[in-house]
Amino acid sequence: TATASVPTIDGGVAMAVTVRREGKRIMIEASGATKPWSVLLRGLDGVGSVEGGAAAAELLGMRVAPEDRATVVRLVV
């Protein structure tokens, strides 16, 4: 499990993100997001399925973005 907070300009918290991996399943949860967001899963070169969002390959890994207003994205790798 990894967690991160995204700061606002004035030092507050804009959103918090938690990513959990259990075997071949990855769950990304975001709370407090009011603007579009995405997560880059570095070193991952593909996914089997995505629920609640979309994944696209980039040079350093897979970029995962939620569907409109989704707070949870689930992947199977």
PyMOL commands that place a pseudoatom at each C-alpha (Angstrom):
pseudoatom trace, name=CA, resn=THR, resi=1, chain=A, elem=C, hetatm=0, pos=[0.000, 0.000, 0.000]
pseudoatom trace, name=CA, resn=ALA, resi=2, chain=A, elem=C, hetatm=0, pos=[1.220, 3.483, -0.901]
pseudoatom trace, name=CA, resn=THR, resi=3, chain=A, elem=C, hetatm=0, pos=[-0.403, 6.787, 0.030]
pseudoatom trace, name=CA, resn=ALA, resi=4, chain=A, elem=C, hetatm=0, pos=[0.209, 10.364, -1.077]
pseudoatom trace, name=CA, resn=SER, resi=5, chain=A, elem=C, hetatm=0, pos=[-1.305, 13.776, -0.473]
pseudoatom trace, name=CA, resn=VAL, resi=6, chain=A, elem=C, hetatm=0, pos=[-1.457, 16.385, -3.211]
pseudoatom trace, name=CA, resn=PRO, resi=7, chain=A, elem=C, hetatm=0, pos=[-0.919, 19.863, -1.736]
pseudoatom trace, name=CA, resn=THR, resi=8, chain=A, elem=C, hetatm=0, pos=[-2.723, 23.072, -2.575]
pseudoatom trace, name=CA, resn=ILE, resi=9, chain=A, elem=C, hetatm=0, pos=[-0.821, 26.306, -3.220]
pseudoatom trace, name=CA, resn=ASP, resi=10, chain=A, elem=C, hetatm=0, pos=[-1.546, 27.509, 0.334]
pseudoatom trace, name=CA, resn=GLY, resi=11, chain=A, elem=C, hetatm=0, pos=[-0.257, 24.303, 1.941]
pseudoatom trace, name=CA, resn=GLY, resi=12, chain=A, elem=C, hetatm=0, pos=[-3.568, 22.498, 2.448]
pseudoatom trace, name=CA, resn=VAL, resi=13, chain=A, elem=C, hetatm=0, pos=[-4.462, 19.109, 1.015]
pseudoatom trace, name=CA, resn=ALA, resi=14, chain=A, elem=C, hetatm=0, pos=[-6.138, 19.106, -2.404]
pseudoatom trace, name=CA, resn=MET, resi=15, chain=A, elem=C, hetatm=0, pos=[-6.627, 15.340, -2.462]
pseudoatom trace, name=CA, resn=ALA, resi=16, chain=A, elem=C, hetatm=0, pos=[-5.302, 12.111, -0.996]
pseudoatom trace, name=CA, resn=VAL, resi=17, chain=A, elem=C, hetatm=0, pos=[-4.536, 8.970, -3.008]
pseudoatom trace, name=CA, resn=THR, resi=18, chain=A, elem=C, hetatm=0, pos=[-4.085, 5.388, -1.813]
pseudoatom trace, name=CA, resn=VAL, resi=19, chain=A, elem=C, hetatm=0, pos=[-2.882, 2.571, -4.085]
pseudoatom trace, name=CA, resn=ARG, resi=20, chain=A, elem=C, hetatm=0, pos=[-3.095, -1.054, -2.938]
pseudoatom trace, name=CA, resn=ARG, resi=21, chain=A, elem=C, hetatm=0, pos=[-1.852, -4.150, -4.692]
pseudoatom trace, name=CA, resn=GLU, resi=22, chain=A, elem=C, hetatm=0, pos=[-3.040, -7.654, -3.856]
pseudoatom trace, name=CA, resn=GLY, resi=23, chain=A, elem=C, hetatm=0, pos=[-1.554, -10.172, -6.241]
pseudoatom trace, name=CA, resn=LYS, resi=24, chain=A, elem=C, hetatm=0, pos=[-2.701, -9.208, -9.732]
pseudoatom trace, name=CA, resn=ARG, resi=25, chain=A, elem=C, hetatm=0, pos=[-5.264, -6.661, -8.508]
pseudoatom trace, name=CA, resn=ILE, resi=26, chain=A, elem=C, hetatm=0, pos=[-4.495, -2.961, -8.021]
pseudoatom trace, name=CA, resn=MET, resi=27, chain=A, elem=C, hetatm=0, pos=[-6.979, -0.559, -6.428]
pseudoatom trace, name=CA, resn=ILE, resi=28, chain=A, elem=C, hetatm=0, pos=[-6.531, 3.218, -6.626]
pseudoatom trace, name=CA, resn=GLU, resi=29, chain=A, elem=C, hetatm=0, pos=[-8.670, 5.347, -4.286]
pseudoatom trace, name=CA, resn=ALA, resi=30, chain=A, elem=C, hetatm=0, pos=[-8.770, 9.154, -4.355]
pseudoatom trace, name=CA, resn=SER, resi=31, chain=A, elem=C, hetatm=0, pos=[-10.539, 11.352, -1.845]
pseudoatom trace, name=CA, resn=GLY, resi=32, chain=A, elem=C, hetatm=0, pos=[-11.130, 15.078, -1.969]
pseudoatom trace, name=CA, resn=ALA, resi=33, chain=A, elem=C, hetatm=0, pos=[-10.444, 15.422, -5.700]
pseudoatom trace, name=CA, resn=THR, resi=34, chain=A, elem=C, hetatm=0, pos=[-12.242, 18.371, -7.272]
pseudoatom trace, name=CA, resn=LYS, resi=35, chain=A, elem=C, hetatm=0, pos=[-10.165, 18.501, -10.470]
pseudoatom trace, name=CA, resn=PRO, resi=36, chain=A, elem=C, hetatm=0, pos=[-9.208, 15.832, -13.017]
pseudoatom trace, name=CA, resn=TRP, resi=37, chain=A, elem=C, hetatm=0, pos=[-6.437, 13.495, -11.816]
pseudoatom trace, name=CA, resn=SER, resi=38, chain=A, elem=C, hetatm=0, pos=[-4.396, 10.537, -12.974]
pseudoatom trace, name=CA, resn=VAL, resi=39, chain=A, elem=C, hetatm=0, pos=[-1.765, 8.170, -11.598]
pseudoatom trace, name=CA, resn=LEU, resi=40, chain=A, elem=C, hetatm=0, pos=[1.314, 6.836, -13.398]
pseudoatom trace, name=CA, resn=LEU, resi=41, chain=A, elem=C, hetatm=0, pos=[2.062, 3.236, -12.404]
pseudoatom trace, name=CA, resn=ARG, resi=42, chain=A, elem=C, hetatm=0, pos=[5.771, 3.119, -13.222]
pseudoatom trace, name=CA, resn=GLY, resi=43, chain=A, elem=C, hetatm=0, pos=[7.243, -0.061, -14.650]
pseudoatom trace, name=CA, resn=LEU, resi=44, chain=A, elem=C, hetatm=0, pos=[3.848, -1.547, -15.523]
pseudoatom trace, name=CA, resn=ASP, resi=45, chain=A, elem=C, hetatm=0, pos=[3.647, -2.394, -19.221]
pseudoatom trace, name=CA, resn=GLY, resi=46, chain=A, elem=C, hetatm=0, pos=[0.027, -3.487, -19.541]
pseudoatom trace, name=CA, resn=VAL, resi=47, chain=A, elem=C, hetatm=0, pos=[-3.247, -4.271, -17.812]
pseudoatom trace, name=CA, resn=GLY, resi=48, chain=A, elem=C, hetatm=0, pos=[-5.779, -7.025, -18.285]
pseudoatom trace, name=CA, resn=SER, resi=49, chain=A, elem=C, hetatm=0, pos=[-8.843, -4.996, -17.323]
pseudoatom trace, name=CA, resn=VAL, resi=50, chain=A, elem=C, hetatm=0, pos=[-9.826, -1.649, -15.833]
pseudoatom trace, name=CA, resn=GLU, resi=51, chain=A, elem=C, hetatm=0, pos=[-12.986, -0.864, -13.869]
pseudoatom trace, name=CA, resn=GLY, resi=52, chain=A, elem=C, hetatm=0, pos=[-13.948, 2.745, -13.158]
pseudoatom trace, name=CA, resn=GLY, resi=53, chain=A, elem=C, hetatm=0, pos=[-11.416, 4.350, -15.489]
pseudoatom trace, name=CA, resn=ALA, resi=54, chain=A, elem=C, hetatm=0, pos=[-8.996, 3.916, -18.346]
pseudoatom trace, name=CA, resn=ALA, resi=55, chain=A, elem=C, hetatm=0, pos=[-5.318, 3.021, -18.682]
pseudoatom trace, name=CA, resn=ALA, resi=56, chain=A, elem=C, hetatm=0, pos=[-2.891, 4.065, -21.417]
pseudoatom trace, name=CA, resn=ALA, resi=57, chain=A, elem=C, hetatm=0, pos=[0.716, 3.038, -21.967]
pseudoatom trace, name=CA, resn=GLU, resi=58, chain=A, elem=C, hetatm=0, pos=[3.415, 5.705, -21.614]
pseudoatom trace, name=CA, resn=LEU, resi=59, chain=A, elem=C, hetatm=0, pos=[7.191, 5.530, -21.774]
pseudoatom trace, name=CA, resn=LEU, resi=60, chain=A, elem=C, hetatm=0, pos=[7.591, 4.953, -18.009]
pseudoatom trace, name=CA, resn=GLY, resi=61, chain=A, elem=C, hetatm=0, pos=[4.501, 2.843, -17.299]
pseudoatom trace, name=CA, resn=MET, resi=62, chain=A, elem=C, hetatm=0, pos=[0.696, 2.930, -17.406]
pseudoatom trace, name=CA, resn=ARG, resi=63, chain=A, elem=C, hetatm=0, pos=[-1.227, 6.194, -16.927]
pseudoatom trace, name=CA, resn=VAL, resi=64, chain=A, elem=C, hetatm=0, pos=[-4.523, 5.488, -15.134]
pseudoatom trace, name=CA, resn=ALA, resi=65, chain=A, elem=C, hetatm=0, pos=[-7.335, 8.056, -15.075]
pseudoatom trace, name=CA, resn=PRO, resi=66, chain=A, elem=C, hetatm=0, pos=[-10.788, 7.666, -13.534]
pseudoatom trace, name=CA, resn=GLU, resi=67, chain=A, elem=C, hetatm=0, pos=[-14.086, 7.898, -15.344]
pseudoatom trace, name=CA, resn=ASP, resi=68, chain=A, elem=C, hetatm=0, pos=[-15.969, 11.128, -14.701]
pseudoatom trace, name=CA, resn=ARG, resi=69, chain=A, elem=C, hetatm=0, pos=[-16.182, 11.713, -10.920]
pseudoatom trace, name=CA, resn=ALA, resi=70, chain=A, elem=C, hetatm=0, pos=[-15.045, 8.170, -10.032]
pseudoatom trace, name=CA, resn=THR, resi=71, chain=A, elem=C, hetatm=0, pos=[-13.072, 7.921, -6.786]
pseudoatom trace, name=CA, resn=VAL, resi=72, chain=A, elem=C, hetatm=0, pos=[-11.989, 4.282, -7.174]
pseudoatom trace, name=CA, resn=VAL, resi=73, chain=A, elem=C, hetatm=0, pos=[-10.274, 2.577, -10.118]
pseudoatom trace, name=CA, resn=ARG, resi=74, chain=A, elem=C, hetatm=0, pos=[-9.625, -1.176, -10.072]
pseudoatom trace, name=CA, resn=LEU, resi=75, chain=A, elem=C, hetatm=0, pos=[-7.145, -2.917, -12.364]
pseudoatom trace, name=CA, resn=VAL, resi=76, chain=A, elem=C, hetatm=0, pos=[-6.154, -6.493, -13.047]
pseudoatom trace, name=CA, resn=VAL, resi=77, chain=A, elem=C, hetatm=0, pos=[-2.623, -6.877, -14.385]
for i in range(1, 77): cmd.bond("trace and resi %d" % i, "trace and resi %d" % (i + 1))
show_as sticks, trace
zoom trace
